[in-house]
Amino acid sequence: MCIKIICSDHEHEFDMAMPLEQQIVGANEIVVSYDPADPKIPSFIGQMEMMVKNGISCRPEIHVDVKDSLDGCRLRTKIKRLKYNLDVNEAIKKLTIFHAETDSKIREIAERCLIGKTDE
């Protein structure tokens, strides 16, 4: 197995035909073993890039076994950069939700203040 997706109760191999975001639901960890001949690695990277572009988050930790290869080190660096971007997507989502909830509460307070003034 080149790319293993590890959940709490099972583990499975990355499937190129299925979207990555569906495969990582409930996963705790993803382990990538570098193999230059494996066609799953470019597909995995492409799907991670798509998740970054679409603003989807990725909760599992990603570990890369570079197998003493320079290209494996490049792959690890690229995956780290993509994982960072996915984490930034998650932070932006949380910040946006926080701002929306704050705006809602401020609007509610403002409406109560206006109602109080019209009653006087």
Jmol script that loads the backbone (N, CA, C; Angstrom):
load data "model"
ATOM      1  N   MET A   1       0.840  -1.183   0.000  1.00  0.00           N
ATOM      2  CA  MET A   1       0.000   0.000   0.000  1.00  0.00           C
ATOM      3  C   MET A   1       0.881   1.241   0.000  1.00  0.00           C
ATOM      4  N   CYS A   2       0.603   2.123  -0.894  1.00  0.00           N
ATOM      5  CA  CYS A   2       1.379   3.347  -0.992  1.00  0.00           C
ATOM      6  C   CYS A   2       0.768   4.456  -0.133  1.00  0.00           C
ATOM      7  N   ILE A   3      -0.541   4.584  -0.173  1.00  0.00           N
ATOM      8  CA  ILE A   3      -1.227   5.616   0.606  1.00  0.00           C
ATOM      9  C   ILE A   3      -2.306   4.922   1.451  1.00  0.00           C
ATOM     10  N   LYS A   4      -2.104   4.946   2.776  1.00  0.00           N
ATOM     11  CA  LYS A   4      -3.052   4.326   3.702  1.00  0.00           C
ATOM     12  C   LYS A   4      -3.808   5.417   4.444  1.00  0.00           C
ATOM     13  N   ILE A   5      -5.101   5.251   4.535  1.00  0.00           N
ATOM     14  CA  ILE A   5      -5.956   6.139   5.310  1.00  0.00           C
ATOM     15  C   ILE A   5      -6.381   5.351   6.541  1.00  0.00           C
ATOM     16  N   ILE A   6      -5.967   5.828   7.709  1.00  0.00           N
ATOM     17  CA  ILE A   6      -6.165   5.090   8.949  1.00  0.00           C
ATOM     18  C   ILE A   6      -7.263   5.741   9.775  1.00  0.00           C
ATOM     19  N   CYS A   7      -8.314   4.976  10.031  1.00  0.00           N
ATOM     20  CA  CYS A   7      -9.415   5.406  10.898  1.00  0.00           C
ATOM     21  C   CYS A   7      -9.254   4.701  12.246  1.00  0.00           C
ATOM     22  N   SER A   8     -10.099   5.038  13.212  1.00  0.00           N
ATOM     23  CA  SER A   8      -9.982   4.432  14.537  1.00  0.00           C
ATOM     24  C   SER A   8     -10.289   2.946  14.529  1.00  0.00           C
ATOM     25  N   ASP A   9     -11.176   2.505  13.641  1.00  0.00           N
ATOM     26  CA  ASP A   9     -11.571   1.099  13.649  1.00  0.00           C
ATOM     27  C   ASP A   9     -11.089   0.286  12.440  1.00  0.00           C
ATOM     28  N   HIS A  10     -10.543   0.958  11.439  1.00  0.00           N
ATOM     29  CA  HIS A  10     -10.054   0.253  10.258  1.00  0.00           C
ATOM     30  C   HIS A  10      -9.078   1.135   9.485  1.00  0.00           C
ATOM     31  N   GLU A  11      -8.480   0.550   8.475  1.00  0.00           N
ATOM     32  CA  GLU A  11      -7.642   1.317   7.558  1.00  0.00           C
ATOM     33  C   GLU A  11      -7.909   0.819   6.143  1.00  0.00           C
ATOM     34  N   HIS A  12      -7.755   1.738   5.196  1.00  0.00           N
ATOM     35  CA  HIS A  12      -7.974   1.364   3.807  1.00  0.00           C
ATOM     36  C   HIS A  12      -6.994   2.117   2.917  1.00  0.00           C
ATOM     37  N   GLU A  13      -6.855   1.619   1.711  1.00  0.00           N
ATOM     38  CA  GLU A  13      -5.950   2.225   0.749  1.00  0.00           C
ATOM     39  C   GLU A  13      -6.680   3.336  -0.008  1.00  0.00           C
ATOM     40  N   PHE A  14      -5.941   4.373  -0.388  1.00  0.00           N
ATOM     41  CA  PHE A  14      -6.481   5.473  -1.177  1.00  0.00           C
ATOM     42  C   PHE A  14      -7.003   4.944  -2.506  1.00  0.00           C
ATOM     43  N   ASP A  15      -8.210   5.357  -2.869  1.00  0.00           N
ATOM     44  CA  ASP A  15      -8.849   4.942  -4.113  1.00  0.00           C
ATOM     45  C   ASP A  15      -8.904   6.145  -5.047  1.00  0.00           C
ATOM     46  N   MET A  16      -8.214   6.049  -6.195  1.00  0.00           N
ATOM     47  CA  MET A  16      -8.149   7.181  -7.125  1.00  0.00           C
ATOM     48  C   MET A  16      -9.510   7.514  -7.731  1.00  0.00           C
ATOM     49  N   ALA A  17     -10.420   6.560  -7.781  1.00  0.00           N
ATOM     50  CA  ALA A  17     -11.722   6.767  -8.412  1.00  0.00           C
ATOM     51  C   ALA A  17     -12.712   7.482  -7.497  1.00  0.00           C
ATOM     52  N   MET A  18     -12.394   7.609  -6.230  1.00  0.00           N
ATOM     53  CA  MET A  18     -13.302   8.200  -5.257  1.00  0.00           C
ATOM     54  C   MET A  18     -12.702   9.508  -4.732  1.00  0.00           C
ATOM     55  N   PRO A  19     -13.510  10.544  -4.524  1.00  0.00           N
ATOM     56  CA  PRO A  19     -12.969  11.811  -4.006  1.00  0.00           C
ATOM     57  C   PRO A  19     -12.293  11.621  -2.646  1.00  0.00           C
ATOM     58  N   LEU A  20     -11.158  12.277  -2.477  1.00  0.00           N
ATOM     59  CA  LEU A  20     -10.381  12.159  -1.247  1.00  0.00           C
ATOM     60  C   LEU A  20     -11.179  12.624  -0.035  1.00  0.00           C
ATOM     61  N   GLU A  21     -11.949  13.697  -0.189  1.00  0.00           N
ATOM     62  CA  GLU A  21     -12.708  14.225   0.942  1.00  0.00           C
ATOM     63  C   GLU A  21     -13.694  13.199   1.506  1.00  0.00           C
ATOM     64  N   GLN A  22     -14.213  12.315   0.678  1.00  0.00           N
ATOM     65  CA  GLN A  22     -15.108  11.267   1.155  1.00  0.00           C
ATOM     66  C   GLN A  22     -14.334  10.149   1.839  1.00  0.00           C
ATOM     67  N   GLN A  23     -13.111   9.907   1.387  1.00  0.00           N
ATOM     68  CA  GLN A  23     -12.316   8.817   1.943  1.00  0.00           C
ATOM     69  C   GLN A  23     -11.737   9.139   3.310  1.00  0.00           C
ATOM     70  N   ILE A  24     -11.566  10.434   3.621  1.00  0.00           N
ATOM     71  CA  ILE A  24     -10.922  10.799   4.882  1.00  0.00           C
ATOM     72  C   ILE A  24     -11.919  11.098   6.000  1.00  0.00           C
ATOM     73  N   VAL A  25     -13.194  10.919   5.743  1.00  0.00           N
ATOM     74  CA  VAL A  25     -14.198  11.142   6.789  1.00  0.00           C
ATOM     75  C   VAL A  25     -13.942  10.152   7.926  1.00  0.00           C
ATOM     76  N   GLY A  26     -13.726  10.670   9.125  1.00  0.00           N
ATOM     77  CA  GLY A  26     -13.471   9.841  10.283  1.00  0.00           C
ATOM     78  C   GLY A  26     -12.040   9.337  10.404  1.00  0.00           C
ATOM     79  N   ALA A  27     -11.160   9.764   9.503  1.00  0.00           N
ATOM     80  CA  ALA A  27      -9.767   9.295   9.537  1.00  0.00           C
ATOM     81  C   ALA A  27      -8.961  10.078  10.569  1.00  0.00           C
ATOM     82  N   ASN A  28      -7.981   9.405  11.150  1.00  0.00           N
ATOM     83  CA  ASN A  28      -7.085  10.038  12.113  1.00  0.00           C
ATOM     84  C   ASN A  28      -5.733  10.351  11.501  1.00  0.00           C
ATOM     85  N   GLU A  29      -5.351   9.569  10.512  1.00  0.00           N
ATOM     86  CA  GLU A  29      -4.002   9.680   9.970  1.00  0.00           C
ATOM     87  C   GLU A  29      -3.978   9.184   8.528  1.00  0.00           C
ATOM     88  N   ILE A  30      -3.097   9.798   7.737  1.00  0.00           N
ATOM     89  CA  ILE A  30      -2.837   9.343   6.378  1.00  0.00           C
ATOM     90  C   ILE A  30      -1.338   9.100   6.282  1.00  0.00           C
ATOM     91  N   VAL A  31      -0.966   7.918   5.809  1.00  0.00           N
ATOM     92  CA  VAL A  31       0.451   7.571   5.673  1.00  0.00           C
ATOM     93  C   VAL A  31       0.749   7.385   4.186  1.00  0.00           C
ATOM     94  N   VAL A  32       1.712   8.175   3.700  1.00  0.00           N
ATOM     95  CA  VAL A  32       2.122   8.104   2.299  1.00  0.00           C
ATOM     96  C   VAL A  32       3.528   7.517   2.246  1.00  0.00           C
ATOM     97  N   SER A  33       3.675   6.377   1.587  1.00  0.00           N
ATOM     98  CA  SER A  33       4.989   5.774   1.368  1.00  0.00           C
ATOM     99  C   SER A  33       5.406   6.109  -0.053  1.00  0.00           C
ATOM    100  N   TYR A  34       6.486   6.871  -0.187  1.00  0.00           N
ATOM    101  CA  TYR A  34       6.893   7.333  -1.510  1.00  0.00           C
ATOM    102  C   TYR A  34       7.339   6.172  -2.392  1.00  0.00           C
ATOM    103  N   ASP A  35       6.763   6.120  -3.573  1.00  0.00           N
ATOM    104  CA  ASP A  35       7.160   5.174  -4.605  1.00  0.00           C
ATOM    105  C   ASP A  35       7.020   5.913  -5.937  1.00  0.00           C
ATOM    106  N   PRO A  36       8.132   6.189  -6.627  1.00  0.00           N
ATOM    107  CA  PRO A  36       8.055   7.001  -7.846  1.00  0.00           C
ATOM    108  C   PRO A  36       7.210   6.377  -8.953  1.00  0.00           C
ATOM    109  N   ALA A  37       7.020   5.082  -8.920  1.00  0.00           N
ATOM    110  CA  ALA A  37       6.259   4.411  -9.977  1.00  0.00           C
ATOM    111  C   ALA A  37       4.762   4.327  -9.684  1.00  0.00           C
ATOM    112  N   ASP A  38       4.353   4.722  -8.484  1.00  0.00           N
ATOM    113  CA  ASP A  38       2.940   4.582  -8.095  1.00  0.00           C
ATOM    114  C   ASP A  38       2.103   5.723  -8.678  1.00  0.00           C
ATOM    115  N   PRO A  39       1.093   5.415  -9.503  1.00  0.00           N
ATOM    116  CA  PRO A  39       0.258   6.463 -10.097  1.00  0.00           C
ATOM    117  C   PRO A  39      -0.710   7.100  -9.088  1.00  0.00           C
ATOM    118  N   LYS A  40      -0.822   6.519  -7.901  1.00  0.00           N
ATOM    119  CA  LYS A  40      -1.745   7.067  -6.916  1.00  0.00           C
ATOM    120  C   LYS A  40      -1.235   8.369  -6.292  1.00  0.00           C
ATOM    121  N   ILE A  41       0.084   8.551  -6.263  1.00  0.00           N
ATOM    122  CA  ILE A  41       0.643   9.746  -5.632  1.00  0.00           C
ATOM    123  C   ILE A  41       0.228  11.017  -6.378  1.00  0.00           C
ATOM    124  N   PRO A  42       0.396  11.110  -7.707  1.00  0.00           N
ATOM    125  CA  PRO A  42      -0.071  12.318  -8.396  1.00  0.00           C
ATOM    126  C   PRO A  42      -1.581  12.543  -8.238  1.00  0.00           C
ATOM    127  N   SER A  43      -2.353  11.464  -8.220  1.00  0.00           N
ATOM    128  CA  SER A  43      -3.797  11.588  -8.020  1.00  0.00           C
ATOM    129  C   SER A  43      -4.110  12.127  -6.629  1.00  0.00           C
ATOM    130  N   PHE A  44      -3.403  11.626  -5.622  1.00  0.00           N
ATOM    131  CA  PHE A  44      -3.578  12.084  -4.246  1.00  0.00           C
ATOM    132  C   PHE A  44      -3.243  13.565  -4.132  1.00  0.00           C
ATOM    133  N   ILE A  45      -2.114  13.971  -4.710  1.00  0.00           N
ATOM    134  CA  ILE A  45      -1.708  15.384  -4.685  1.00  0.00           C
ATOM    135  C   ILE A  45      -2.748  16.240  -5.409  1.00  0.00           C
ATOM    136  N   GLY A  46      -3.202  15.789  -6.561  1.00  0.00           N
ATOM    137  CA  GLY A  46      -4.218  16.531  -7.320  1.00  0.00           C
ATOM    138  C   GLY A  46      -5.500  16.705  -6.530  1.00  0.00           C
ATOM    139  N   GLN A  47      -5.917  15.663  -5.819  1.00  0.00           N
ATOM    140  CA  GLN A  47      -7.139  15.759  -5.032  1.00  0.00           C
ATOM    141  C   GLN A  47      -6.942  16.672  -3.817  1.00  0.00           C
ATOM    142  N   MET A  48      -5.731  16.652  -3.233  1.00  0.00           N
ATOM    143  CA  MET A  48      -5.454  17.578  -2.136  1.00  0.00           C
ATOM    144  C   MET A  48      -5.497  19.025  -2.632  1.00  0.00           C
ATOM    145  N   GLU A  49      -4.913  19.276  -3.815  1.00  0.00           N
ATOM    146  CA  GLU A  49      -4.944  20.620  -4.396  1.00  0.00           C
ATOM    147  C   GLU A  49      -6.379  21.063  -4.662  1.00  0.00           C
ATOM    148  N   MET A  50      -7.214  20.138  -5.118  1.00  0.00           N
ATOM    149  CA  MET A  50      -8.623  20.452  -5.366  1.00  0.00           C
ATOM    150  C   MET A  50      -9.328  20.813  -4.053  1.00  0.00           C
ATOM    151  N   MET A  51      -9.001  20.089  -2.979  1.00  0.00           N
ATOM    152  CA  MET A  51      -9.601  20.381  -1.676  1.00  0.00           C
ATOM    153  C   MET A  51      -9.187  21.779  -1.201  1.00  0.00           C
ATOM    154  N   VAL A  52      -7.926  22.154  -1.415  1.00  0.00           N
ATOM    155  CA  VAL A  52      -7.452  23.491  -1.048  1.00  0.00           C
ATOM    156  C   VAL A  52      -8.216  24.537  -1.847  1.00  0.00           C
ATOM    157  N   LYS A  53      -8.334  24.312  -3.142  1.00  0.00           N
ATOM    158  CA  LYS A  53      -9.013  25.258  -4.032  1.00  0.00           C
ATOM    159  C   LYS A  53     -10.483  25.425  -3.650  1.00  0.00           C
ATOM    160  N   ASN A  54     -11.132  24.328  -3.243  1.00  0.00           N
ATOM    161  CA  ASN A  54     -12.557  24.374  -2.907  1.00  0.00           C
ATOM    162  C   ASN A  54     -12.828  24.766  -1.455  1.00  0.00           C
ATOM    163  N   GLY A  55     -11.776  24.967  -0.674  1.00  0.00           N
ATOM    164  CA  GLY A  55     -11.949  25.394   0.707  1.00  0.00           C
ATOM    165  C   GLY A  55     -12.369  24.284   1.656  1.00  0.00           C
ATOM    166  N   ILE A  56     -12.012  23.063   1.336  1.00  0.00           N
ATOM    167  CA  ILE A  56     -12.374  21.922   2.170  1.00  0.00           C
ATOM    168  C   ILE A  56     -11.246  21.669   3.163  1.00  0.00           C
ATOM    169  N   SER A  57     -11.603  21.284   4.371  1.00  0.00           N
ATOM    170  CA  SER A  57     -10.573  21.038   5.380  1.00  0.00           C
ATOM    171  C   SER A  57     -10.182  19.563   5.421  1.00  0.00           C
ATOM    172  N   CYS A  58      -9.040  19.316   6.038  1.00  0.00           N
ATOM    173  CA  CYS A  58      -8.502  17.960   6.152  1.00  0.00           C
ATOM    174  C   CYS A  58      -7.995  17.791   7.576  1.00  0.00           C
ATOM    175  N   ARG A  59      -8.727  17.079   8.399  1.00  0.00           N
ATOM    176  CA  ARG A  59      -8.373  16.922   9.807  1.00  0.00           C
ATOM    177  C   ARG A  59      -7.262  15.909  10.089  1.00  0.00           C
ATOM    178  N   PRO A  60      -7.168  14.794   9.366  1.00  0.00           N
ATOM    179  CA  PRO A  60      -6.145  13.800   9.723  1.00  0.00           C
ATOM    180  C   PRO A  60      -4.718  14.332   9.528  1.00  0.00           C
ATOM    181  N   GLU A  61      -3.837  13.833  10.368  1.00  0.00           N
ATOM    182  CA  GLU A  61      -2.422  14.134  10.207  1.00  0.00           C
ATOM    183  C   GLU A  61      -1.903  13.348   9.007  1.00  0.00           C
ATOM    184  N   ILE A  62      -0.948  13.935   8.286  1.00  0.00           N
ATOM    185  CA  ILE A  62      -0.385  13.271   7.115  1.00  0.00           C
ATOM    186  C   ILE A  62       1.102  13.042   7.362  1.00  0.00           C
ATOM    187  N   HIS A  63       1.523  11.794   7.244  1.00  0.00           N
ATOM    188  CA  HIS A  63       2.923  11.421   7.413  1.00  0.00           C
ATOM    189  C   HIS A  63       3.439  10.861   6.097  1.00  0.00           C
ATOM    190  N   VAL A  64       4.654  11.276   5.738  1.00  0.00           N
ATOM    191  CA  VAL A  64       5.249  10.832   4.477  1.00  0.00           C
ATOM    192  C   VAL A  64       6.542  10.084   4.758  1.00  0.00           C
ATOM    193  N   ASP A  65       6.628   8.864   4.271  1.00  0.00           N
ATOM    194  CA  ASP A  65       7.860   8.074   4.341  1.00  0.00           C
ATOM    195  C   ASP A  65       8.608   8.329   3.037  1.00  0.00           C
ATOM    196  N   VAL A  66       9.709   9.094   3.098  1.00  0.00           N
ATOM    197  CA  VAL A  66      10.421   9.518   1.889  1.00  0.00           C
ATOM    198  C   VAL A  66      11.328   8.447   1.308  1.00  0.00           C
ATOM    199  N   LYS A  67      11.632   7.414   2.086  1.00  0.00           N
ATOM    200  CA  LYS A  67      12.468   6.281   1.645  1.00  0.00           C
ATOM    201  C   LYS A  67      13.808   6.753   1.079  1.00  0.00           C
ATOM    202  N   ASP A  68      14.435   7.694   1.779  1.00  0.00           N
ATOM    203  CA  ASP A  68      15.768   8.194   1.414  1.00  0.00           C
ATOM    204  C   ASP A  68      15.861   8.632  -0.041  1.00  0.00           C
ATOM    205  N   SER A  69      14.879   9.367  -0.496  1.00  0.00           N
ATOM    206  CA  SER A  69      14.841   9.818  -1.881  1.00  0.00           C
ATOM    207  C   SER A  69      14.645  11.335  -1.909  1.00  0.00           C
ATOM    208  N   LEU A  70      15.361  12.010  -2.793  1.00  0.00           N
ATOM    209  CA  LEU A  70      15.215  13.450  -2.934  1.00  0.00           C
ATOM    210  C   LEU A  70      13.800  13.802  -3.409  1.00  0.00           C
ATOM    211  N   ASP A  71      13.285  13.020  -4.357  1.00  0.00           N
ATOM    212  CA  ASP A  71      11.911  13.264  -4.820  1.00  0.00           C
ATOM    213  C   ASP A  71      10.904  13.003  -3.701  1.00  0.00           C
ATOM    214  N   GLY A  72      11.199  12.047  -2.831  1.00  0.00           N
ATOM    215  CA  GLY A  72      10.346  11.799  -1.670  1.00  0.00           C
ATOM    216  C   GLY A  72      10.344  12.991  -0.727  1.00  0.00           C
ATOM    217  N   CYS A  73      11.509  13.631  -0.557  1.00  0.00           N
ATOM    218  CA  CYS A  73      11.592  14.841   0.279  1.00  0.00           C
ATOM    219  C   CYS A  73      10.791  15.982  -0.340  1.00  0.00           C
ATOM    220  N   ARG A  74      10.849  16.095  -1.659  1.00  0.00           N
ATOM    221  CA  ARG A  74      10.053  17.123  -2.350  1.00  0.00           C
ATOM    222  C   ARG A  74       8.561  16.857  -2.163  1.00  0.00           C
ATOM    223  N   LEU A  75       8.194  15.593  -2.242  1.00  0.00           N
ATOM    224  CA  LEU A  75       6.795  15.220  -2.030  1.00  0.00           C
ATOM    225  C   LEU A  75       6.361  15.587  -0.617  1.00  0.00           C
ATOM    226  N   ARG A  76       7.188  15.275   0.379  1.00  0.00           N
ATOM    227  CA  ARG A  76       6.847  15.609   1.767  1.00  0.00           C
ATOM    228  C   ARG A  76       6.662  17.113   1.935  1.00  0.00           C
ATOM    229  N   THR A  77       7.551  17.908   1.332  1.00  0.00           N
ATOM    230  CA  THR A  77       7.441  19.366   1.411  1.00  0.00           C
ATOM    231  C   THR A  77       6.149  19.852   0.759  1.00  0.00           C
ATOM    232  N   LYS A  78       5.826  19.304  -0.400  1.00  0.00           N
ATOM    233  CA  LYS A  78       4.598  19.705  -1.098  1.00  0.00           C
ATOM    234  C   LYS A  78       3.361  19.346  -0.278  1.00  0.00           C
ATOM    235  N   ILE A  79       3.349  18.144   0.308  1.00  0.00           N
ATOM    236  CA  ILE A  79       2.204  17.722   1.118  1.00  0.00           C
ATOM    237  C   ILE A  79       2.091  18.581   2.371  1.00  0.00           C
ATOM    238  N   LYS A  80       3.220  18.933   2.988  1.00  0.00           N
ATOM    239  CA  LYS A  80       3.183  19.813   4.162  1.00  0.00           C
ATOM    240  C   LYS A  80       2.583  21.161   3.804  1.00  0.00           C
ATOM    241  N   ARG A  81       2.960  21.698   2.643  1.00  0.00           N
ATOM    242  CA  ARG A  81       2.433  22.985   2.193  1.00  0.00           C
ATOM    243  C   ARG A  81       0.920  22.885   1.945  1.00  0.00           C
ATOM    244  N   LEU A  82       0.499  21.815   1.303  1.00  0.00           N
ATOM    245  CA  LEU A  82      -0.931  21.622   1.051  1.00  0.00           C
ATOM    246  C   LEU A  82      -1.701  21.448   2.356  1.00  0.00           C
ATOM    247  N   LYS A  83      -1.151  20.677   3.301  1.00  0.00           N
ATOM    248  CA  LYS A  83      -1.802  20.473   4.604  1.00  0.00           C
ATOM    249  C   LYS A  83      -1.926  21.801   5.343  1.00  0.00           C
ATOM    250  N   TYR A  84      -0.879  22.631   5.274  1.00  0.00           N
ATOM    251  CA  TYR A  84      -0.934  23.960   5.887  1.00  0.00           C
ATOM    252  C   TYR A  84      -2.073  24.778   5.278  1.00  0.00           C
ATOM    253  N   ASN A  85      -2.186  24.755   3.951  1.00  0.00           N
ATOM    254  CA  ASN A  85      -3.265  25.491   3.280  1.00  0.00           C
ATOM    255  C   ASN A  85      -4.638  24.953   3.670  1.00  0.00           C
ATOM    256  N   LEU A  86      -4.754  23.640   3.842  1.00  0.00           N
ATOM    257  CA  LEU A  86      -6.019  23.054   4.283  1.00  0.00           C
ATOM    258  C   LEU A  86      -6.347  23.498   5.708  1.00  0.00           C
ATOM    259  N   ASP A  87      -5.330  23.584   6.573  1.00  0.00           N
ATOM    260  CA  ASP A  87      -5.540  24.071   7.943  1.00  0.00           C
ATOM    261  C   ASP A  87      -5.943  25.541   7.951  1.00  0.00           C
ATOM    262  N   VAL A  88      -5.362  26.332   7.041  1.00  0.00           N
ATOM    263  CA  VAL A  88      -5.745  27.740   6.919  1.00  0.00           C
ATOM    264  C   VAL A  88      -7.207  27.839   6.488  1.00  0.00           C
ATOM    265  N   ASN A  89      -7.639  26.973   5.572  1.00  0.00           N
ATOM    266  CA  ASN A  89      -9.049  26.946   5.162  1.00  0.00           C
ATOM    267  C   ASN A  89      -9.953  26.730   6.373  1.00  0.00           C
ATOM    268  N   GLU A  90      -9.573  25.801   7.245  1.00  0.00           N
ATOM    269  CA  GLU A  90     -10.371  25.507   8.441  1.00  0.00           C
ATOM    270  C   GLU A  90     -10.419  26.719   9.368  1.00  0.00           C
ATOM    271  N   ALA A  91      -9.285  27.391   9.549  1.00  0.00           N
ATOM    272  CA  ALA A  91      -9.245  28.576  10.410  1.00  0.00           C
ATOM    273  C   ALA A  91     -10.116  29.694   9.843  1.00  0.00           C
ATOM    274  N   ILE A  92     -10.078  29.870   8.544  1.00  0.00           N
ATOM    275  CA  ILE A  92     -10.905  30.904   7.906  1.00  0.00           C
ATOM    276  C   ILE A  92     -12.380  30.589   8.080  1.00  0.00           C
ATOM    277  N   LYS A  93     -12.751  29.314   7.937  1.00  0.00           N
ATOM    278  CA  LYS A  93     -14.152  28.930   8.147  1.00  0.00           C
ATOM    279  C   LYS A  93     -14.607  29.255   9.561  1.00  0.00           C
ATOM    280  N   LYS A  94     -13.783  28.881  10.540  1.00  0.00           N
ATOM    281  CA  LYS A  94     -14.145  29.140  11.937  1.00  0.00           C
ATOM    282  C   LYS A  94     -14.244  30.633  12.215  1.00  0.00           C
ATOM    283  N   LEU A  95     -13.325  31.411  11.662  1.00  0.00           N
ATOM    284  CA  LEU A  95     -13.359  32.858  11.849  1.00  0.00           C
ATOM    285  C   LEU A  95     -14.599  33.471  11.214  1.00  0.00           C
ATOM    286  N   THR A  96     -14.968  32.980  10.036  1.00  0.00           N
ATOM    287  CA  THR A  96     -16.165  33.466   9.352  1.00  0.00           C
ATOM    288  C   THR A  96     -17.421  33.143  10.153  1.00  0.00           C
ATOM    289  N   ILE A  97     -17.494  31.943  10.694  1.00  0.00           N
ATOM    290  CA  ILE A  97     -18.646  31.557  11.523  1.00  0.00           C
ATOM    291  C   ILE A  97     -18.710  32.431  12.773  1.00  0.00           C
ATOM    292  N   PHE A  98     -17.560  32.667  13.392  1.00  0.00           N
ATOM    293  CA  PHE A  98     -17.500  33.510  14.581  1.00  0.00           C
ATOM    294  C   PHE A  98     -18.002  34.924  14.261  1.00  0.00           C
ATOM    295  N   HIS A  99     -17.556  35.494  13.137  1.00  0.00           N
ATOM    296  CA  HIS A  99     -18.000  36.839  12.749  1.00  0.00           C
ATOM    297  C   HIS A  99     -19.500  36.867  12.457  1.00  0.00           C
ATOM    298  N   ALA A 100     -20.006  35.840  11.811  1.00  0.00           N
ATOM    299  CA  ALA A 100     -21.438  35.791  11.506  1.00  0.00           C
ATOM    300  C   ALA A 100     -22.255  35.719  12.793  1.00  0.00           C
ATOM    301  N   GLU A 101     -21.819  34.916  13.747  1.00  0.00           N
ATOM    302  CA  GLU A 101     -22.529  34.812  15.027  1.00  0.00           C
ATOM    303  C   GLU A 101     -22.452  36.128  15.797  1.00  0.00           C
ATOM    304  N   THR A 102     -21.307  36.788  15.765  1.00  0.00           N
ATOM    305  CA  THR A 102     -21.142  38.078  16.437  1.00  0.00           C
ATOM    306  C   THR A 102     -22.042  39.125  15.799  1.00  0.00           C
ATOM    307  N   ASP A 103     -22.078  39.178  14.474  1.00  0.00           N
ATOM    308  CA  ASP A 103     -22.962  40.128  13.775  1.00  0.00           C
ATOM    309  C   ASP A 103     -24.415  39.887  14.140  1.00  0.00           C
ATOM    310  N   SER A 104     -24.804  38.629  14.230  1.00  0.00           N
ATOM    311  CA  SER A 104     -26.177  38.296  14.591  1.00  0.00           C
ATOM    312  C   SER A 104     -26.509  38.790  15.998  1.00  0.00           C
ATOM    313  N   LYS A 105     -25.604  38.573  16.938  1.00  0.00           N
ATOM    314  CA  LYS A 105     -25.831  39.026  18.321  1.00  0.00           C
ATOM    315  C   LYS A 105     -25.874  40.544  18.396  1.00  0.00           C
ATOM    316  N   ILE A 106     -25.002  41.214  17.673  1.00  0.00           N
ATOM    317  CA  ILE A 106     -25.005  42.684  17.671  1.00  0.00           C
ATOM    318  C   ILE A 106     -26.297  43.206  17.063  1.00  0.00           C
ATOM    319  N   ARG A 107     -26.754  42.584  15.993  1.00  0.00           N
ATOM    320  CA  ARG A 107     -28.021  42.985  15.366  1.00  0.00           C
ATOM    321  C   ARG A 107     -29.181  42.803  16.358  1.00  0.00           C
ATOM    322  N   GLU A 108     -29.164  41.698  17.082  1.00  0.00           N
ATOM    323  CA  GLU A 108     -30.201  41.421  18.074  1.00  0.00           C
ATOM    324  C   GLU A 108     -30.184  42.472  19.190  1.00  0.00           C
ATOM    325  N   ILE A 109     -29.015  42.821  19.664  1.00  0.00           N
ATOM    326  CA  ILE A 109     -28.894  43.859  20.706  1.00  0.00           C
ATOM    327  C   ILE A 109     -29.375  45.200  20.175  1.00  0.00           C
ATOM    328  N   ALA A 110     -29.010  45.529  18.948  1.00  0.00           N
ATOM    329  CA  ALA A 110     -29.428  46.800  18.352  1.00  0.00           C
ATOM    330  C   ALA A 110     -30.948  46.864  18.212  1.00  0.00           C
ATOM    331  N   GLU A 111     -31.569  45.770  17.816  1.00  0.00           N
ATOM    332  CA  GLU A 111     -33.029  45.734  17.689  1.00  0.00           C
ATOM    333  C   GLU A 111     -33.696  45.925  19.042  1.00  0.00           C
ATOM    334  N   ARG A 112     -33.161  45.325  20.076  1.00  0.00           N
ATOM    335  CA  ARG A 112     -33.723  45.492  21.420  1.00  0.00           C
ATOM    336  C   ARG A 112     -33.580  46.920  21.894  1.00  0.00           C
ATOM    337  N   CYS A 113     -32.453  47.553  21.580  1.00  0.00           N
ATOM    338  CA  CYS A 113     -32.245  48.941  21.974  1.00  0.00           C
ATOM    339  C   CYS A 113     -33.222  49.859  21.247  1.00  0.00           C
ATOM    340  N   LEU A 114     -33.468  49.604  19.956  1.00  0.00           N
ATOM    341  CA  LEU A 114     -34.403  50.415  19.186  1.00  0.00           C
ATOM    342  C   LEU A 114     -35.833  50.233  19.698  1.00  0.00           C
ATOM    343  N   ILE A 115     -36.197  49.015  20.065  1.00  0.00           N
ATOM    344  CA  ILE A 115     -37.541  48.755  20.582  1.00  0.00           C
ATOM    345  C   ILE A 115     -37.727  49.483  21.932  1.00  0.00           C
ATOM    346  N   GLY A 116     -36.688  49.462  22.729  1.00  0.00           N
ATOM    347  CA  GLY A 116     -36.732  50.152  24.028  1.00  0.00           C
ATOM    348  C   GLY A 116     -36.896  51.642  23.875  1.00  0.00           C
ATOM    349  N   LYS A 117     -36.297  52.266  22.862  1.00  0.00           N
ATOM    350  CA  LYS A 117     -36.392  53.712  22.636  1.00  0.00           C
ATOM    351  C   LYS A 117     -37.772  54.098  22.130  1.00  0.00           C
ATOM    352  N   THR A 118     -38.393  53.281  21.304  1.00  0.00           N
ATOM    353  CA  THR A 118     -39.702  53.624  20.741  1.00  0.00           C
ATOM    354  C   THR A 118     -40.806  53.481  21.798  1.00  0.00           C
ATOM    355  N   ASP A 119     -40.573  52.677  22.828  1.00  0.00           N
ATOM    356  CA  ASP A 119     -41.582  52.509  23.876  1.00  0.00           C
ATOM    357  C   ASP A 119     -41.620  53.705  24.806  1.00  0.00           C
ATOM    358  N   GLU A 120     -40.580  54.515  24.876  1.00  0.00           N
ATOM    359  CA  GLU A 120     -40.517  55.644  25.817  1.00  0.00           C
ATOM    360  C   GLU A 120     -41.331  56.809  25.369  1.00  0.00           C
TER     361      GLU A 120
END
end "model"
wireframe off; spacefill off
backbone 0.3
color backbone group
